[in-house]
Amino acid sequence: MPAINGRHFLQIPGPTNVPDRVLRAIDSATIDHRGPEFQKLGQELLSGLKHVFKTKAPVIIFPASGTGAWEAALVNTLSPGERVLMVETGHFATLWHNMAKKLGLVPQFIAGDWRHGVDPAAVEATLAADKSHSIKAVCVVHNETSTGVTSRIGEARKAIDRARHPALYMVDTISSLASIDYRHDEWGVDVTVAGSQKGLMLPPGLSFNAVSDKALAAGKISKLPKSYWSWEDMLAPNKNGFFPYTPATNLLYGLRESLRMLLEEGLDNVFKRHDRHAEATRRAVRAWGLEILCLNPAEYSSSLTAVLMPQGHSEADLRRVVLENFNMSLGQGLGKVAGQVFRIGHLGDFNDLMLMGTLAGVEMGLELAGVPHRKGGVAAAMDYLIAANAAPGKRQAVKLGVA
């Protein structure tokens, strides 16, 4: 590759760009994780995370990837041989399903086409047919990172309630937390799974479980083996801001800064920003004459957009051309859509100019890779962003010298 100038555009849907403020926070001297300074840090984080999850329940932090939080959710609540209901919304839902099997659980997989989210009616029908209540948990992915499809978590909760089924409700928010509106308490979720490397704007290395009282009660009778992942072992020292084993102190510094950034912007504004960038991206894709993988507009993701390649053209070739010529990484197709889609990440520490640079790189890459398309995607996105920034409220703020 030729010499590369400028900053790399990391436009995969996670890990995301880590803001300078967070990098500077991580670049601090490590402190005694048993001392009073760390205790203050731990208490601030364990309290602040509740705001992001929109919960009053405990949020547990593990030094791990999101995969670890998947395992913690299962082993802390279930016993060998128990049935769990899962939904095939994409690659990561499939990996969670495979993990459940490896742990000795019996997952029932509602088949999906990877272009739609969870079907609440299918969940309701399956649970209603389970007269003996042998299904102990319903596990779904909120935002499927492989497909750009966001499931309707609140509607799925209502489906469980209509079936009058006591199953635990577990939700993976790894690529949606702090990017797409999510409500642990309001939606009646028992275990929420999350990771640090996407909407929380951190490097990989931290994972999270938000746990309801019902989930904690299930943990009292759970028989799956657990040691590192034990909630009980975590919650006891967490009450005083500490952890049962050495925590990832410097990542926790970064987490404190990312929580402060989210609070300064306001979660509602964070969600609006992600919605705006997602809509601009979709307008670009349509202007190019390409197809969005997600079929239901009500399920469009605000974290990423997965784009179908024209028949006979390789997403790997497109991504290679974009990387070599413009120093930008796009997400590859995974699982059943490998080779068929590329994914544009637009989440985390991201603004309008960064999005325009991203879309320009894609449009130039389409041309250089010989992918059939129409010109004008960047212009369509830019027109939308100009209109969004010229909204009446913003115009008034500028006129008054406020913005």
VMD Tcl script that draws the C-alpha trace (Angstrom):
set ca {
  {0.00 0.00 0.00}
  {1.20 3.57 -0.64}
  {2.05 5.94 2.19}
  {-1.09 6.87 4.11}
  {-1.82 10.39 5.28}
  {-4.45 11.62 7.69}
  {-6.47 9.79 10.27}
  {-7.89 6.34 9.58}
  {-11.67 6.24 9.14}
  {-12.84 3.29 11.23}
  {-16.37 2.87 9.89}
  {-17.03 -0.68 10.95}
  {-19.94 -0.98 13.41}
  {-17.59 -1.46 16.33}
  {-15.08 -1.11 17.76}
  {-15.78 2.56 17.09}
  {-13.60 5.65 17.09}
  {-12.39 6.39 20.62}
  {-12.67 10.14 21.34}
  {-9.56 12.01 22.41}
  {-11.14 12.80 25.78}
  {-11.52 9.10 26.48}
  {-8.01 8.28 25.25}
  {-6.55 10.97 27.53}
  {-8.52 9.58 30.46}
  {-7.24 6.05 29.83}
  {-3.70 7.42 29.65}
  {-3.52 7.97 33.42}
  {-1.47 6.35 36.13}
  {-2.93 3.11 37.47}
  {-4.05 3.33 41.08}
  {-4.56 0.89 43.93}
  {-7.79 -0.95 43.14}
  {-8.31 -1.52 46.88}
  {-7.82 2.12 47.88}
  {-10.17 5.06 48.55}
  {-9.50 6.80 45.21}
  {-10.58 3.71 43.30}
  {-13.60 3.27 45.57}
  {-14.84 6.71 44.52}
  {-14.33 5.79 40.86}
  {-16.18 2.50 41.24}
  {-19.14 4.07 42.98}
  {-19.43 6.79 40.34}
  {-19.41 4.25 37.51}
  {-21.82 1.74 39.04}
  {-24.27 4.56 39.68}
  {-23.77 6.37 36.35}
  {-24.29 3.27 34.23}
  {-27.85 2.96 35.52}
  {-28.68 6.20 33.72}
  {-27.52 4.77 30.38}
  {-29.39 1.47 30.83}
  {-32.42 3.41 32.13}
  {-32.68 1.21 35.18}
  {-32.66 1.24 38.96}
  {-31.28 -2.31 38.94}
  {-27.62 -3.22 39.54}
  {-25.27 -3.03 36.55}
  {-22.35 -5.45 36.76}
  {-19.05 -4.75 34.98}
  {-16.84 -7.59 33.75}
  {-13.36 -7.27 32.20}
  {-14.39 -9.05 28.99}
  {-15.86 -8.67 25.54}
  {-19.60 -8.77 24.99}
  {-19.32 -12.54 24.55}
  {-18.45 -12.79 28.23}
  {-21.59 -10.86 29.14}
  {-23.62 -13.32 27.05}
  {-22.19 -16.18 29.08}
  {-22.70 -14.39 32.39}
  {-26.38 -13.81 31.55}
  {-26.94 -17.52 30.88}
  {-24.87 -19.17 33.62}
  {-26.16 -16.94 36.40}
  {-29.82 -17.70 35.73}
  {-30.19 -21.16 34.18}
  {-29.49 -24.84 34.82}
  {-28.26 -27.66 32.54}
  {-30.90 -29.01 30.18}
  {-33.25 -26.04 30.50}
  {-34.96 -24.67 27.41}
  {-34.40 -21.15 26.13}
  {-36.22 -19.42 23.28}
  {-33.98 -17.50 20.88}
  {-34.64 -15.73 17.57}
  {-32.49 -15.97 14.44}
  {-32.11 -12.32 13.52}
  {-28.51 -12.59 12.28}
  {-24.95 -13.71 12.94}
  {-24.71 -12.61 16.57}
  {-28.06 -14.09 17.55}
  {-26.74 -17.33 16.03}
  {-23.51 -17.15 18.04}
  {-25.46 -16.64 21.27}
  {-27.61 -19.64 20.32}
  {-24.48 -21.73 19.74}
  {-23.08 -20.68 23.11}
  {-26.28 -21.80 24.84}
  {-25.88 -25.26 23.30}
  {-22.24 -25.48 24.40}
  {-23.28 -24.63 27.96}
  {-25.69 -27.57 28.06}
  {-28.89 -25.61 27.51}
  {-31.56 -26.56 24.97}
  {-32.20 -23.51 22.77}
  {-35.26 -23.37 20.54}
  {-34.45 -21.14 17.57}
  {-37.23 -19.23 15.80}
  {-35.97 -19.15 12.20}
  {-35.45 -15.80 10.51}
  {-34.39 -14.41 7.12}
  {-31.72 -12.00 8.48}
  {-33.70 -9.07 7.03}
  {-36.24 -8.67 9.83}
  {-36.10 -8.37 13.60}
  {-37.86 -10.34 16.28}
  {-41.47 -11.16 15.39}
  {-43.48 -10.55 18.59}
  {-46.33 -12.70 17.28}
  {-44.01 -15.69 16.81}
  {-42.64 -15.22 20.34}
  {-46.17 -15.05 21.74}
  {-47.34 -18.14 19.87}
  {-44.31 -20.19 20.95}
  {-44.69 -19.23 24.60}
  {-48.47 -19.75 24.57}
  {-47.91 -23.30 23.32}
  {-45.48 -23.96 26.19}
  {-48.19 -24.95 28.67}
  {-45.72 -26.48 31.13}
  {-43.55 -23.34 31.14}
  {-40.48 -25.40 30.32}
  {-38.95 -22.42 28.49}
  {-36.99 -20.56 31.14}
  {-35.70 -17.58 29.15}
  {-36.32 -15.59 25.99}
  {-33.04 -14.25 24.54}
  {-33.05 -11.67 21.75}
  {-30.63 -9.22 20.13}
  {-31.81 -5.60 20.15}
  {-29.62 -4.36 17.31}
  {-28.22 -7.11 15.09}
  {-24.76 -5.86 14.14}
  {-24.48 -8.18 11.15}
  {-27.64 -6.97 9.43}
  {-28.50 -3.45 10.58}
  {-31.88 -4.55 11.93}
  {-33.22 -3.28 15.26}
  {-35.83 -5.43 17.00}
  {-38.82 -3.95 18.83}
  {-37.94 -4.92 22.37}
  {-40.95 -3.30 24.03}
  {-43.34 -5.10 21.68}
  {-41.65 -8.44 22.35}
  {-42.11 -7.78 26.10}
  {-45.82 -7.27 25.53}
  {-45.94 -10.55 23.60}
  {-44.40 -12.40 26.55}
  {-46.94 -10.78 28.86}
  {-49.88 -11.66 26.60}
  {-48.76 -15.29 26.69}
  {-48.70 -15.03 30.50}
  {-45.37 -16.78 30.50}
  {-42.86 -16.48 33.40}
  {-39.71 -16.82 31.26}
  {-36.84 -14.44 31.92}
  {-36.31 -11.81 29.23}
  {-32.69 -11.28 28.13}
  {-31.59 -8.68 25.58}
  {-28.25 -8.10 23.86}
  {-27.65 -4.34 23.43}
  {-23.99 -4.59 22.45}
  {-24.38 -2.40 19.34}
  {-27.33 -0.32 20.52}
  {-26.63 0.87 24.08}
  {-25.92 4.64 24.10}
  {-26.75 4.80 20.39}
  {-30.41 3.73 20.13}
  {-33.11 4.35 22.74}
  {-33.20 1.45 25.20}
  {-35.20 1.06 28.41}
  {-34.27 -1.83 30.69}
  {-36.88 -1.14 33.38}
  {-39.74 0.16 31.25}
  {-39.50 -2.76 28.83}
  {-39.37 -5.33 31.60}
  {-36.00 -6.77 30.69}
  {-34.42 -9.11 33.22}
  {-30.85 -9.20 31.89}
  {-29.38 -6.63 29.52}
  {-26.06 -7.49 27.89}
  {-23.69 -4.77 26.65}
  {-20.08 -4.07 25.69}
  {-17.74 -1.09 25.86}
  {-16.53 -0.77 22.28}
  {-19.51 0.72 20.46}
  {-21.90 3.39 21.74}
  {-19.90 3.79 24.95}
  {-16.94 4.91 22.79}
  {-14.29 2.79 24.54}
  {-11.80 0.21 23.34}
  {-12.93 -3.42 23.67}
  {-12.45 -4.94 27.11}
  {-15.46 -4.19 29.30}
  {-18.84 -5.93 29.29}
  {-21.98 -5.40 31.31}
  {-25.06 -7.11 32.74}
  {-27.97 -5.06 34.04}
  {-29.97 -7.48 36.20}
  {-33.52 -7.35 37.56}
  {-34.69 -8.69 40.91}
  {-36.30 -11.59 39.04}
  {-32.96 -12.45 37.43}
  {-31.18 -12.26 40.79}
  {-33.78 -14.61 42.28}
  {-33.22 -17.05 39.41}
  {-29.54 -16.94 40.23}
  {-30.23 -18.41 43.65}
  {-31.36 -21.70 42.08}
  {-29.25 -21.70 38.90}
  {-27.11 -24.84 38.56}
  {-24.83 -23.93 35.65}
  {-21.23 -23.64 36.89}
  {-19.86 -20.14 37.32}
  {-16.87 -18.63 39.01}
  {-15.42 -15.69 37.07}
  {-18.91 -14.77 35.88}
  {-20.65 -14.98 39.26}
  {-23.02 -12.08 39.90}
  {-23.11 -12.89 43.59}
  {-19.34 -12.60 43.87}
  {-19.47 -9.27 42.04}
  {-22.37 -7.64 43.83}
  {-20.99 -8.03 47.34}
  {-17.86 -5.85 46.84}
  {-19.69 -3.63 44.31}
  {-21.79 -2.28 47.20}
  {-18.67 -0.43 48.34}
  {-17.33 0.42 44.87}
  {-14.88 -2.49 44.65}
  {-14.49 -5.68 42.60}
  {-13.67 -9.29 43.60}
  {-10.64 -9.46 41.31}
  {-8.32 -7.01 39.58}
  {-10.46 -4.70 37.41}
  {-9.46 -3.05 34.13}
  {-8.64 0.19 35.94}
  {-7.56 2.27 32.94}
  {-10.60 1.25 30.90}
  {-12.71 2.31 33.88}
  {-11.09 5.76 33.67}
  {-12.22 5.86 30.07}
  {-15.72 4.69 30.99}
  {-16.04 7.53 33.49}
  {-15.16 10.03 30.77}
  {-17.53 8.48 28.23}
  {-20.40 8.60 30.74}
  {-19.63 12.27 31.34}
  {-19.70 12.94 27.60}
  {-23.05 11.19 27.21}
  {-24.46 13.16 30.14}
  {-23.22 16.46 28.70}
  {-24.87 15.80 25.34}
  {-27.97 14.23 26.88}
  {-29.12 10.74 25.92}
  {-32.09 12.01 23.92}
  {-29.74 14.19 21.86}
  {-27.37 11.25 21.40}
  {-30.23 9.18 19.99}
  {-31.37 12.01 17.70}
  {-27.83 12.40 16.36}
  {-27.62 8.69 15.57}
  {-31.07 8.78 13.94}
  {-29.99 11.71 11.77}
  {-26.81 10.03 10.57}
  {-28.62 6.77 9.87}
  {-31.27 8.51 7.75}
  {-28.64 10.46 5.82}
  {-26.81 7.18 5.12}
  {-29.97 5.45 3.91}
  {-30.68 8.37 1.56}
  {-27.19 7.98 0.11}
  {-27.67 4.24 -0.40}
  {-30.98 4.76 -2.19}
  {-29.48 7.49 -4.38}
  {-26.72 5.06 -5.38}
  {-29.43 2.64 -6.48}
  {-28.32 0.03 -3.94}
  {-30.51 -1.95 -1.57}
  {-30.62 -1.77 2.23}
  {-30.56 -5.23 3.80}
  {-33.20 -4.38 6.43}
  {-36.66 -4.62 4.84}
  {-38.87 -3.08 7.52}
  {-38.43 0.71 7.94}
  {-39.68 0.38 11.54}
  {-36.61 -1.78 12.21}
  {-33.92 0.35 10.54}
  {-30.82 0.56 12.72}
  {-29.42 3.92 13.79}
  {-26.04 2.30 14.60}
  {-25.18 0.94 11.17}
  {-26.50 0.35 7.68}
  {-25.95 -2.96 5.87}
  {-25.94 -2.58 2.09}
  {-26.50 -5.39 -0.44}
  {-23.96 -5.68 -3.23}
  {-25.22 -6.00 -6.81}
  {-25.23 -9.58 -8.08}
  {-21.79 -10.74 -9.16}
  {-19.84 -8.05 -7.30}
  {-17.69 -8.69 -4.23}
  {-18.02 -6.73 -1.01}
  {-14.46 -7.82 -0.16}
  {-13.13 -6.15 -3.31}
  {-15.04 -2.96 -2.53}
  {-13.75 -2.84 1.03}
  {-10.19 -3.47 -0.18}
  {-10.40 -0.62 -2.70}
  {-11.79 1.74 -0.08}
  {-9.10 0.79 2.43}
  {-6.18 1.03 0.00}
  {-7.26 4.29 -1.60}
  {-8.95 6.19 1.21}
  {-7.67 4.62 4.45}
  {-11.19 3.69 5.55}
  {-12.44 0.40 6.97}
  {-15.99 -0.79 6.26}
  {-17.69 -3.78 7.89}
  {-17.69 -7.08 6.04}
  {-20.59 -9.46 5.56}
  {-20.86 -12.12 8.28}
  {-22.43 -15.57 8.42}
  {-25.23 -16.12 5.91}
  {-24.66 -12.71 4.30}
  {-20.87 -13.08 3.98}
  {-19.79 -11.74 0.60}
  {-23.20 -10.21 -0.01}
  {-23.22 -7.02 2.06}
  {-20.93 -4.31 3.35}
  {-21.73 -2.43 6.53}
  {-21.34 1.27 7.24}
  {-20.96 2.03 10.92}
  {-22.27 5.43 12.04}
  {-22.28 5.17 15.81}
  {-20.32 6.41 18.79}
  {-18.21 9.57 18.64}
  {-19.41 10.72 15.22}
  {-20.53 13.96 13.58}
  {-21.94 15.27 10.29}
  {-18.56 15.98 8.68}
  {-17.25 12.52 9.59}
  {-20.34 11.00 8.00}
  {-19.86 13.01 4.81}
  {-16.25 11.86 4.60}
  {-17.40 8.27 5.10}
  {-20.04 8.43 2.38}
  {-17.63 10.15 0.01}
  {-15.19 7.29 0.53}
  {-17.91 4.75 -0.22}
  {-19.07 6.56 -3.37}
  {-15.52 6.90 -4.70}
  {-14.89 3.26 -3.80}
  {-17.96 2.10 -5.72}
  {-16.64 3.90 -8.80}
  {-13.08 2.57 -8.52}
  {-14.26 -1.00 -7.81}
  {-16.54 -0.97 -10.82}
  {-19.69 -1.57 -8.78}
  {-22.83 -0.57 -10.72}
  {-24.39 2.47 -9.07}
  {-25.71 5.95 -9.70}
  {-23.80 9.04 -8.62}
  {-25.32 11.44 -6.12}
  {-25.45 9.53 -2.85}
  {-23.19 12.01 -1.10}
  {-25.25 14.91 -2.42}
  {-28.50 13.30 -1.20}
  {-27.07 12.83 2.28}
  {-25.68 16.35 2.32}
  {-29.02 17.86 1.32}
  {-30.69 15.99 4.17}
  {-28.10 17.13 6.73}
  {-28.34 20.75 5.56}
  {-32.10 20.64 6.01}
  {-31.75 18.98 9.41}
  {-29.30 21.64 10.58}
  {-31.51 24.42 9.24}
  {-34.52 23.27 11.26}
  {-36.50 26.22 12.78}
  {-35.15 25.70 16.29}
  {-31.56 25.68 15.09}
  {-32.03 28.73 12.85}
  {-33.41 30.70 15.79}
  {-30.50 29.66 17.99}
  {-27.99 30.83 15.38}
  {-29.81 34.13 14.90}
  {-29.69 34.82 18.64}
  {-25.98 33.95 18.76}
  {-26.62 30.90 20.94}
  {-25.13 28.37 18.54}
}
mol new
graphics top color blue
foreach p $ca { graphics top sphere $p radius 0.5 }
foreach p [lrange $ca 0 end-1] q [lrange $ca 1 end] { graphics top cylinder $p $q radius 0.2 }
display resetview
